[in-house]
Amino acid sequence: MKTKITLSILGLYNTLMGLIMIFFAAAIGKEIVLSENTDALKMGELFHYGLSPALVMIGLMLFLSRDCDLKTAKQLLLAYIIGSIVLMYVFFGILANEPIMNFSVESALPDIVMFGLAIFGFLKAK
């Protein structure tokens, strides 16, 4: 698989998710926090505002690097894979066990698919 395709997909996905988090932080916060407490709901919203710039940066770095050489592309994909491993631990080792969080495998499915794409793109890089 051409690394340009993999980096483009991952870059666009992360940029889009970052933008969604900026514009829909309050709605996402209300969806993922199982509480009527306004402070808890506000924290869910603020968390997404804080996370959104990082996703936009990651997405743009991946997308704008799509024309790099194979070695650099594989290093970027490896970094994405390592970061996704940490993300999966946070999802399934921490968030899934918190009663205040409305977390499910379905909510993590897009990230799982992108994780799989990164692994496939890394292993089949050309």
C-alpha positions in Angstrom: 0.0 0.0 0.0 1.4 3.4 -0.9 2.3 5.4 2.2 0.8 8.5 0.6 -2.7 6.9 0.8 -2.3 5.8 4.4 -0.9 9.1 5.5 -3.6 11.0 3.6 -6.4 9.0 5.2 -5.0 9.2 8.7 -4.3 12.9 8.3 -7.7 13.7 7.1 -9.4 11.6 9.8 -7.5 13.2 12.6 -7.9 16.7 11.2 -11.7 16.1 10.8 -12.0 14.7 14.3 -10.1 17.7 15.8 -12.5 20.1 14.0 -15.5 18.1 15.1 -14.3 18.4 18.7 -13.9 22.1 18.4 -17.4 22.8 17.0 -19.3 20.1 18.9 -17.4 19.9 22.2 -20.5 20.6 24.3 -22.6 18.0 22.6 -19.8 15.4 22.8 -19.3 16.2 26.4 -23.0 15.6 27.2 -22.9 12.4 25.3 -19.9 10.8 27.0 -20.4 12.0 30.6 -23.0 10.0 32.5 -24.0 12.8 34.9 -26.4 15.6 35.3 -23.8 17.6 37.3 -23.1 20.7 35.3 -19.5 20.8 36.5 -18.9 17.2 35.2 -20.6 18.0 31.9 -18.5 21.2 31.5 -15.3 19.2 32.2 -16.3 16.8 29.4 -16.7 19.8 27.1 -13.5 21.4 28.1 -11.6 18.1 27.7 -12.7 18.1 24.0 -11.7 21.7 23.5 -8.3 20.9 24.9 -7.8 17.7 22.8 -9.0 19.2 19.5 -5.8 21.3 18.7 -3.6 18.2 19.2 -5.7 16.2 16.7 -5.7 19.0 14.2 -1.9 19.2 14.5 -1.4 15.5 14.2 -3.7 15.3 11.2 -2.1 18.2 9.4 1.4 16.8 10.0 0.4 13.4 8.6 -1.4 14.9 5.7 1.3 17.4 4.8 3.9 14.7 5.1 2.2 12.4 2.6 4.9 13.1 -0.1 7.9 12.2 2.1 10.3 9.3 1.4 9.5 5.8 2.5 11.7 5.8 5.5 10.1 8.9 6.9 6.6 7.7 6.1 7.3 4.4 8.0 8.6 6.4 11.0 5.4 8.5 11.0 3.3 5.4 10.8 5.2 3.8 13.6 4.7 6.9 15.8 1.0 6.8 15.0 0.9 3.1 15.9 2.7 3.6 19.2 0.4 6.5 20.0 -2.6 4.4 19.1 -1.5 1.7 21.5 -1.5 4.2 24.3 -4.9 5.4 23.1 -6.3 1.9 23.2 -4.9 1.4 26.7 -6.6 4.7 27.8 -9.9 3.6 26.1 -10.0 0.0 27.4 -7.9 0.2 30.5 -9.2 3.4 32.0 -12.3 4.9 30.3 -14.1 1.6 30.0 -13.9 1.1 33.7 -15.2 4.5 34.8 -18.9 4.6 35.7 -19.2 8.3 34.8 -18.1 7.6 31.2 -20.5 6.5 28.5 -17.7 4.5 26.8 -18.3 1.6 24.4 -16.4 -0.3 21.8 -18.7 1.3 19.2 -17.5 4.7 20.2 -13.9 3.7 19.7 -14.5 1.8 16.5 -13.3 4.6 14.1 -10.0 4.8 16.1 -9.6 1.1 16.0 -10.1 1.1 12.2 -7.5 3.8 11.9 -5.1 1.9 14.1 -5.6 -1.2 11.9 -5.0 1.0 8.8 -1.8 2.4 10.3 -0.5 -1.2 11.0 -1.5 -2.4 7.5 0.1 0.6 5.9 3.3 0.2 7.9 3.6 -3.5 7.1 2.7 -3.2 3.4 4.5 0.2 2.9 5.9 0.9 -0.6 
